[in-house]
Amino acid sequence: MARLTLRRVRDNIDTRILGQTGLRNDQQIKRRILQRELDATGNLAIATVLNEQNKLVARQTAARKYGQPGRRTKATIQPGQRRNYASPEGFNECGVAKGKSHASKVAERMERTQDGFPNVTRHPTTVGVAVLPPTANVAEEINAARSSFRKVYKKLTPGSQISGGFHVAMKTAAELAEVFPMGELPNGFDPVNRPDEILGYLHFHGVIADPYLTKKHIRDILKSVYPGCKRVCVAKVQPERTDKNGQVTHGAQGYLEYAMMNKTEVKFEDPNQKREAVIAHAMLSATWGKRNQALSIGKPLSTTGVQIDPSRVAQLELIERLGHVRKNWGRLSYAEQFIHAWMSGMVLVVQKLQHWIGFGDSFKERFAVLWGLVRKWSLTSEAESTDFLIYLDAALE
């Protein structure tokens, strides 16, 4: 057992206090961890990150000293107002005295670029890009990822647009082995013998806007460039919400704001792992910055002149609703299932069934037969022009 020293005791205290995510106000704890690591090792990468952090702390202190505007309350916020971050998150969560943060400003520009795309044609997307050892150069990895996203863009419909940003989270080798194929893992990666090894997880958050393709098509295109299990996630745009302070959250712009945050993702329960993750994240952060983070491919619809077909938008909305129904089919009541089956418009191959009378005369038996007919009608896709009533009359003769 290692000898218990004063530094080890302090490190354990700091890492236990450290929040599970980088979105909490735990910057002083992180600075102490980095300062002690710098004193012990003299690592220049950690010195660079710590220097930037100290500048931001000094800027925040000066802003407070010389009259920073007070924190807004519920009474001073107008309903429907877009969230205005007072400062960036993560290692930079102590900088901007007033005005919008870098994340909010960039997200607004990206939102304007996708102006004219209905929400059903916009697809919030998360993609696992690469596994990074603490000594990797993140800027070089992001440049390689940009080339891969250009390959994705070429497979999209004309007029498409991709907006978002890159992030680095810290994960264990065991977690990353479940996401990436073996051919894309770095040399020396050994999740069997070293499952708790801390590595960087470079990933992309953004919104892909395409005037024609469905989410399934987008997902298939991304998987062709980024193969692996649970590596690609394509979701739907959530409705905007107003929180208790009257600020607008969620929606496509809310997702883009999240994509452009500068945050520290070190979600570990073990204090030693958490401390190691903070140090490794600092080393990786020294190799890239805000200039490397954003990704924007494609031009606005006003520039390309592409027109979005309203009938295709209606089709996409129908596909999205039916997909939601199929996903939640087991939660629907029998009446809701019957209505959706009746109105879905898929279906209908007339099959030779046993005579209606042959199943008995009780209501329960007749209902069971009727329900079986509805299921067959709704799950068959080869005779879309057959009306359900005609099919029912033919089946029950």
Beta strands, then each sheet from edge to edge (+ up, - down):
strand 1: 81-82
strand 2: 122-132
strand 3: 161-172
strand 4: 198-209
strand 5: 232-234
strand 6: 241-242
strand 7: 247-249
strand 8: 294-297
sheet 1: 1+ 7+ 6-
sheet 2: 5+ 2- 4+ 3- 8+
end
